[in-house]
């Protein structure tokens, strides 16, 4: 009978042990389930936070980078544990598609903007050229000083408008136009000077032996005009703008010095970026209000192979110095001069004028008055023939300096001529003795 209770005890103990083991087993399984559930909840929370980070940070950062021309960056994952997962790959695919869509949209907008700008420039430019042609014909046929005084400012304003249209067309991808012959560098600087508003403040050198090749004349003149206009507008109106030519081993430099207040470091860096021509110009990314001058000069420099730099350390007047370096590839040799014979020179210098002068011929071959800055005064051409008693003057070559002592002789000749005119109003053809050259 004692074996029965022991068996019951052992059975009860075994049952309790089995029940405890089962409880431990199920408890471990529930613990594992809870762990996996917690991990799944954490992953879901991480994906939710990553989605919010995509919408609030990564996408706006990508759009900002593309709109401001900086390299696109997708940003980093908020949770590195999601790297190499399907979620990360899906988010990366979304970012790439948005970047491609924005790039395609920007390209289409840029192409449409350039087409619209070019169409406007061409239509307005043709009207400006037509206006300039009409003004030129008026100035060539009309000799009333009052009318000329009113028309010349209009002509000058039209030339400035044409320059602004040219530089805008260059930025939009249009050819500057106006193929020319080889031109002296001094004449190119004077041509640029005539296209700005404050041209009276510009001081150019007296001479230069360098010539600009024909296909580069208009780009160089246009770039110099923009830099001269920029120097004049950013300096006091009572100060000069100095132009200097510096000959270098590999070319020649044109220096433009102003007396302005200078530029900040950020402005100089931005100007250097624009003048380098290395950054593509996008019309849809210009600031408001847009600035075309430096962008146009940089585009011309990139297309035609010259360099433009700005600095303040070497300015003559404490302002800004702009340097345009023209390599030898842009220059040409001076044209060959034909030397007239001694007999023809003497005949040209001392020949007596004919008693009858055709007024129609003199109307087209009249002389121009020369201003102190060396430019011809437009509209100041003489309408009538020159007096018959004045001997013809010997023309000098453009770059030929006068001989030593010629000033004193010319002054004596002028004084003698005036004295003769005062004593005898009716002067016949001068005798050979009175036509002898002065000392």
NULUMSE-432605 format. One line per 2 residues: number of its first residue (from 1); their letters; for each residue x, y, z of C-alpha. Coordinates in Angstrom, 1 decimal. Example, Ala and Ser with C-alpha at 12.3 -4.5 7.8 and 13.67 -1.06 7.14 Angstrom:
// NULUMSE-432605
1	as	12.3,-4.5,7.8 ~ 13.7,-1.1,7.1
***
This chain:
// NULUMSE-432605
1	xx	0.0,0.0,0.0 ~ 2.9,2.3,0.5
3	xx	3.8,2.1,-3.2 ~ 0.6,3.7,-4.3
5	xx	1.2,7.0,-2.5 ~ 4.7,7.1,-3.8
7	xx	3.5,6.5,-7.3 ~ 0.9,9.2,-6.9
9	xx	3.6,11.5,-5.6 ~ 5.9,10.8,-8.4
11	xx	3.1,11.2,-10.9 ~ 2.1,14.5,-9.4
13	xx	5.7,15.7,-9.4 ~ 6.1,14.7,-13.1
15	xx	2.9,16.5,-14.0 ~ 4.0,19.6,-12.2
17	xx	7.4,19.4,-13.9 ~ 5.8,19.0,-17.3
19	xx	3.4,21.9,-16.6 ~ 6.3,24.1,-15.5
21	xx	8.3,23.2,-18.6 ~ 5.3,24.0,-20.8
23	xx	4.8,27.3,-19.0 ~ 8.5,28.2,-19.4
25	xx	8.3,27.2,-23.1 ~ 5.2,29.3,-23.8
27	xx	6.6,32.2,-21.8 ~ 9.8,32.1,-23.9
29	xx	7.8,32.1,-27.1 ~ 5.7,35.0,-26.0
31	xx	8.8,36.8,-25.0 ~ 10.2,36.2,-28.5
33	xx	7.0,37.3,-30.1 ~ 7.0,40.5,-28.0
35	xx	10.6,41.1,-29.0 ~ 9.8,40.7,-32.7
37	xx	6.7,42.9,-32.3 ~ 8.8,45.6,-30.6
39	xx	11.4,45.4,-33.4 ~ 8.7,45.6,-36.0
41	xx	7.2,48.6,-34.3 ~ 10.7,50.2,-34.2
43	xx	11.2,49.5,-37.9 ~ 7.8,51.0,-38.7
45	xx	8.5,54.1,-36.6 ~ 11.9,54.4,-38.3
47	xx	10.3,54.2,-41.8 ~ 7.7,56.7,-40.7
49	xx	10.4,59.1,-39.5 ~ 12.4,58.5,-42.7
51	xx	9.3,59.3,-44.8 ~ 8.9,62.6,-42.9
53	xx	12.6,63.3,-43.3 ~ 12.2,62.7,-47.1
55	xx	9.3,65.1,-47.3 ~ 10.6,67.8,-45.0
57	xx	14.4,67.7,-45.6 ~ 15.8,65.7,-48.4
59	xx	13.3,66.7,-51.2 ~ 13.4,70.4,-50.3
61	xx	17.2,70.3,-50.2 ~ 17.4,68.6,-53.6
63	xx	15.0,71.2,-55.1 ~ 17.0,74.1,-53.5
65	xx	20.3,72.8,-54.9 ~ 18.9,72.4,-58.4
67	xx	17.3,75.9,-58.4 ~ 20.5,77.6,-57.2
69	xx	22.9,75.8,-59.6 ~ 24.8,73.8,-56.9
71	xx	25.5,70.1,-57.2 ~ 22.4,68.1,-56.3
73	xx	22.6,66.2,-53.0 ~ 20.1,63.7,-51.8
75	xx	21.2,64.0,-48.2 ~ 21.8,61.2,-45.7
77	xx	19.4,58.7,-44.3 ~ 18.0,59.7,-40.9
79	xx	18.3,56.0,-39.7 ~ 21.4,54.2,-41.0
81	xx	19.7,50.9,-40.0 ~ 17.5,51.3,-43.1
83	xx	20.5,51.3,-45.5 ~ 20.5,48.6,-48.2
85	xx	16.8,48.0,-47.6 ~ 13.9,48.2,-50.0
87	xx	12.7,51.3,-48.2 ~ 16.0,53.1,-48.8
89	xx	16.1,52.0,-52.4 ~ 12.5,53.3,-53.0
91	xx	13.3,56.6,-51.4 ~ 16.4,57.0,-53.6
93	xx	14.4,56.2,-56.7 ~ 11.9,58.9,-55.8
95	xx	14.8,61.4,-55.3 ~ 16.3,60.5,-58.7
97	xx	13.0,60.8,-60.5 ~ 12.4,64.3,-59.0
99	xx	15.9,65.4,-59.9 ~ 15.5,64.3,-63.5
101	xx	12.1,65.9,-63.7 ~ 13.4,69.2,-62.4
103	xx	16.3,69.1,-64.8 ~ 14.1,68.4,-67.8
105	xx	11.7,71.2,-66.7 ~ 14.6,73.6,-66.2
107	xx	16.0,72.8,-69.7 ~ 12.7,73.3,-71.4
109	xx	12.2,76.6,-69.5 ~ 15.7,77.8,-70.4
111	xx	15.2,77.0,-74.1 ~ 11.8,78.8,-74.2
113	xx	13.2,81.8,-72.4 ~ 16.2,82.0,-74.8
115	xx	13.9,81.8,-77.8 ~ 11.7,84.5,-76.4
117	xx	14.7,86.8,-75.6 ~ 16.3,86.2,-79.0
119	xx	13.0,87.0,-80.8 ~ 12.6,90.2,-78.8
121	xx	16.2,91.3,-79.3 ~ 16.1,90.7,-83.1
123	xx	12.9,92.6,-83.5 ~ 13.9,95.6,-81.4
125	xx	17.5,95.5,-82.8 ~ 16.2,95.9,-86.4
127	xx	14.1,98.9,-85.4 ~ 17.1,100.5,-83.6
129	xx	19.4,100.0,-86.6 ~ 16.7,101.5,-88.8
131	xx	16.5,104.5,-86.4 ~ 20.3,104.9,-86.4
133	xx	20.3,104.9,-90.2 ~ 17.7,107.6,-90.4
135	xx	19.6,109.7,-87.8 ~ 22.8,109.3,-89.8
137	xx	21.2,110.4,-93.0 ~ 19.8,113.4,-91.2
139	xx	23.1,114.3,-89.7 ~ 24.8,114.0,-93.1
141	xx	22.3,116.2,-94.9 ~ 21.3,118.8,-92.3
143	xx	23.8,121.4,-91.2 ~ 21.7,123.6,-89.0
145	xx	23.6,123.8,-85.6 ~ 20.3,123.9,-83.6
147	xx	19.0,120.8,-85.3 ~ 22.3,118.9,-84.9
149	xx	22.4,119.8,-81.2 ~ 19.0,118.2,-80.8
151	xx	19.6,115.2,-82.9 ~ 23.1,114.1,-81.7
153	xx	21.9,113.2,-78.1 ~ 19.2,111.0,-79.8
155	xx	21.8,109.3,-81.9 ~ 24.1,108.7,-78.9
157	xx	21.2,107.2,-76.9 ~ 20.3,104.9,-79.8
159	xx	23.9,103.7,-79.9 ~ 23.7,102.8,-76.2
161	xx	20.4,101.0,-76.7 ~ 22.0,99.0,-79.5
163	xx	24.9,98.1,-77.3 ~ 22.5,96.9,-74.5
165	xx	20.6,94.8,-77.0 ~ 23.9,93.3,-78.3
167	xx	25.1,92.2,-74.9 ~ 21.7,90.7,-74.1
169	xx	21.8,88.9,-77.4 ~ 25.3,87.5,-76.6
171	xx	24.0,86.1,-73.3 ~ 21.1,84.5,-75.1
173	xx	23.5,82.9,-77.7 ~ 23.4,85.3,-80.5
175	xx	26.4,86.3,-82.7 ~ 27.7,89.9,-81.9
177	xx	27.6,90.7,-85.7 ~ 29.3,93.5,-87.6
179	xx	32.3,91.8,-89.3 ~ 35.0,94.5,-89.7
181	xx	38.4,95.0,-91.1 ~ 41.5,95.2,-88.9
183	xx	41.3,98.2,-86.6 ~ 43.9,99.9,-84.5
185	xx	43.5,99.1,-80.8 ~ 43.3,102.9,-80.1
187	xx	40.3,103.2,-82.5 ~ 38.7,100.1,-80.9
189	xx	39.0,101.8,-77.4 ~ 37.5,105.0,-78.9
191	xx	34.7,103.1,-80.5 ~ 33.9,101.5,-77.1
193	xx	34.1,105.0,-75.5 ~ 31.5,106.4,-78.0
195	xx	28.9,103.7,-76.9 ~ 28.6,104.8,-73.3
197	xx	26.8,107.6,-71.7 ~ 29.6,109.4,-69.9
199	xx	32.1,109.2,-72.7 ~ 33.5,112.7,-71.9
201	xx	35.1,111.3,-68.7 ~ 37.1,108.6,-70.5
203	xx	40.8,109.3,-71.1 ~ 42.4,107.2,-73.7
205	xx	46.1,107.0,-74.7 ~ 47.4,109.1,-77.6
207	xx	48.7,106.3,-79.7 ~ 49.2,102.5,-80.0
209	xx	50.9,100.4,-82.6 ~ 48.7,97.4,-82.0
211	xx	45.8,96.3,-84.3 ~ 42.9,94.0,-83.6
213	xx	42.1,91.4,-86.2 ~ 38.8,92.0,-88.0
215	xx	36.7,89.1,-86.7 ~ 37.5,90.1,-83.1
217	xx	36.9,93.8,-83.4 ~ 33.2,93.9,-82.5
219	xx	33.6,91.5,-79.5 ~ 36.5,93.5,-78.1
221	xx	34.7,96.8,-78.6 ~ 31.6,95.5,-77.0
223	xx	33.4,94.1,-74.0 ~ 35.4,97.3,-73.5
225	xx	32.2,99.4,-73.8 ~ 30.5,97.4,-71.0
227	xx	33.6,97.7,-68.7 ~ 33.9,101.4,-69.4
229	xx	30.2,101.9,-68.8 ~ 30.4,100.0,-65.6
231	xx	33.4,102.0,-64.4 ~ 31.7,105.3,-65.2
233	xx	28.4,104.4,-63.5 ~ 30.1,103.2,-60.3
235	xx	32.4,106.2,-59.8 ~ 31.7,109.9,-59.1
237	xx	30.7,111.9,-62.1 ~ 33.5,114.4,-61.5
239	xx	36.3,111.8,-61.8 ~ 38.0,110.4,-64.9
241	xx	38.1,106.9,-66.2 ~ 41.6,106.1,-67.4
243	xx	42.4,103.7,-70.2 ~ 45.9,102.4,-70.6
245	xx	47.6,99.9,-72.9 ~ 50.3,97.6,-71.4
247	xx	52.3,95.5,-73.9 ~ 53.1,92.0,-72.6
249	xx	55.1,89.1,-73.9 ~ 52.1,87.1,-75.1
251	xx	49.8,90.0,-76.1 ~ 48.6,93.4,-74.9
253	xx	46.5,94.4,-71.9 ~ 43.9,97.1,-71.8
255	xx	43.5,98.6,-68.3 ~ 40.5,100.6,-67.2
257	xx	40.9,102.5,-64.0 ~ 38.0,104.2,-62.1
259	xx	37.8,106.2,-59.0 ~ 34.8,104.5,-57.4
261	xx	34.3,103.2,-53.9 ~ 35.5,99.7,-54.8
263	xx	33.8,96.3,-54.4 ~ 33.2,94.1,-51.4
265	xx	34.8,90.7,-51.3 ~ 31.6,88.9,-52.2
267	xx	31.0,91.2,-55.1 ~ 34.5,90.7,-56.4
269	xx	34.2,86.9,-56.2 ~ 30.8,87.0,-58.0
271	xx	32.2,89.3,-60.7 ~ 35.3,87.1,-61.1
273	xx	33.0,84.1,-61.6 ~ 30.9,85.9,-64.2
275	xx	33.8,87.3,-66.1 ~ 35.6,84.0,-66.3
277	xx	32.9,82.6,-68.6 ~ 33.4,79.2,-67.1
279	xx	29.9,79.0,-65.6 ~ 27.1,78.5,-68.2
281	xx	24.7,81.4,-68.3 ~ 21.1,80.5,-67.6
283	xx	18.5,83.2,-68.2 ~ 16.0,81.5,-65.9
285	xx	18.5,81.7,-62.9 ~ 19.4,85.5,-63.1
287	xx	18.8,87.5,-60.1 ~ 16.1,90.2,-59.8
289	xx	16.9,92.8,-61.0 ~ 19.2,91.0,-63.5
291	xx	22.7,92.2,-64.3 ~ 23.9,91.6,-67.8
293	xx	27.2,93.5,-68.1 ~ 29.7,91.1,-66.6
295	xx	27.8,88.0,-67.8 ~ 28.0,89.3,-71.4
297	xx	31.7,90.2,-71.1 ~ 32.4,86.7,-69.7
299	xx	30.5,85.0,-72.5 ~ 32.5,87.1,-75.1
301	xx	35.8,86.2,-73.3 ~ 34.9,82.5,-73.4
303	xx	33.9,82.5,-77.1 ~ 36.8,84.6,-78.4
305	xx	39.7,83.7,-76.2 ~ 40.6,86.9,-74.2
307	xx	40.7,87.2,-70.4 ~ 39.1,89.8,-68.1
309	xx	40.0,90.4,-64.4 ~ 39.1,92.8,-61.7
311	xx	41.3,94.0,-58.8 ~ 41.6,96.9,-56.4
313	xx	45.3,96.7,-55.4 ~ 46.6,98.3,-58.6
315	xx	44.0,100.9,-59.3 ~ 45.4,104.4,-60.1
317	xx	42.6,106.2,-58.3 ~ 41.7,103.9,-55.4
319	xx	38.8,102.3,-57.2 ~ 38.7,99.2,-59.4
321	xx	41.0,98.2,-62.2 ~ 39.6,96.1,-65.0
323	xx	42.2,94.3,-67.2 ~ 41.3,92.9,-70.6
325	xx	44.2,90.8,-71.9 ~ 44.3,90.3,-75.7
327	xx	46.6,87.5,-76.8 ~ 48.5,87.6,-80.1
329	xx	45.9,85.4,-81.7 ~ 43.5,88.3,-81.5
331	xx	45.9,90.9,-82.9 ~ 47.1,91.6,-86.4
333	xx	50.0,93.3,-88.1 ~ 49.7,97.0,-88.9
335	xx	48.7,97.6,-92.5 ~ 51.5,98.4,-94.9
337	xx	51.9,102.1,-95.6 ~ 52.5,103.4,-99.1
339	xx	55.1,106.2,-99.0 ~ 54.3,108.9,-101.6
341	xx	57.1,110.3,-103.8 ~ 58.8,113.5,-103.0
343	xx	57.3,115.2,-106.0 ~ 53.7,114.2,-105.2
345	xx	54.3,115.3,-101.5 ~ 55.5,118.8,-102.6
347	xx	52.7,119.1,-105.1 ~ 50.1,118.1,-102.5
349	xx	51.5,120.5,-99.9 ~ 51.9,123.6,-102.0
351	xx	49.5,123.3,-104.9 ~ 47.3,126.3,-105.4
353	xx	43.5,125.7,-105.2 ~ 41.5,125.8,-108.4
355	xx	39.5,129.0,-108.9 ~ 36.2,127.1,-109.3
357	xx	35.2,124.5,-106.7 ~ 32.3,122.1,-107.1
359	xx	30.1,122.5,-104.0 ~ 28.6,119.1,-104.4
361	xx	32.0,117.5,-104.1 ~ 33.0,119.5,-101.0
363	xx	29.7,118.5,-99.4 ~ 30.8,114.9,-99.3
365	xx	34.4,115.5,-98.6 ~ 34.3,118.2,-96.0
367	xx	36.4,118.3,-92.9 ~ 35.5,117.3,-89.4
369	xx	36.3,119.3,-86.3 ~ 38.5,117.4,-83.9
371	xx	37.6,117.6,-80.2 ~ 40.3,117.7,-77.4
373	xx	39.8,113.9,-76.7 ~ 40.8,113.1,-80.3
375	xx	37.3,112.2,-81.6 ~ 35.7,113.8,-84.5
377	xx	32.8,116.1,-83.7 ~ 29.8,114.7,-85.6
379	xx	27.7,117.2,-87.4 ~ 30.5,119.9,-87.3
381	xx	31.4,119.2,-90.9 ~ 31.7,122.3,-93.1
383	xx	28.8,122.6,-95.5 ~ 30.4,124.9,-98.0
385	xx	33.6,124.9,-99.9 ~ 36.9,126.0,-98.3
387	xx	38.0,129.5,-99.2 ~ 40.0,129.6,-102.4
389	xx	42.8,131.6,-100.9 ~ 43.7,128.9,-98.3
391	xx	46.3,126.4,-99.5 ~ 45.5,122.8,-99.2
393	xx	47.0,121.1,-96.1 ~ 49.2,118.1,-96.3
395	xx	47.4,115.1,-94.9 ~ 49.3,113.1,-92.2
397	xx	49.1,109.4,-91.7 ~ 47.1,108.1,-88.8
399	xx	50.0,106.9,-86.8 ~ 52.7,109.2,-88.2
401	xx	54.0,111.7,-85.6 ~ 54.7,115.3,-86.8
403	xx	58.3,116.2,-87.5 ~ 60.3,118.0,-84.9
405	xx	59.7,121.8,-84.9 ~ 56.7,121.6,-87.1
407	xx	54.5,123.3,-84.6 ~ 56.5,126.5,-84.7
409	xx	56.5,126.5,-88.5 ~ 52.7,125.8,-88.6
411	xx	52.0,128.6,-86.2 ~ 54.1,131.1,-88.2
413	xx	52.3,130.0,-91.4 ~ 48.8,130.5,-89.8
415	xx	49.8,133.9,-88.5 ~ 51.0,135.0,-91.9
417	xx	47.9,133.7,-93.6 ~ 45.7,135.6,-91.1
419	xx	47.7,138.8,-91.6 ~ 47.4,138.5,-95.4
421	xx	43.6,138.0,-95.1 ~ 43.3,141.0,-92.9
423	xx	45.2,143.3,-95.2 ~ 43.7,142.1,-98.4
425	xx	40.1,140.7,-98.3 ~ 40.2,140.0,-102.0
427	xx	43.1,137.7,-102.5 ~ 43.9,136.2,-105.8
429	xx	45.8,133.0,-106.4 ~ 49.0,133.2,-104.2
431	xx	52.3,133.4,-105.8 ~ 54.9,130.7,-105.4
433	xx	56.9,133.0,-103.2 ~ 54.1,133.3,-100.7
435	xx	53.5,129.6,-100.7 ~ 57.0,128.7,-99.5
437	xx	56.8,126.5,-96.4 ~ 57.7,128.1,-93.0
439	x	60.7,127.1,-91.1
***
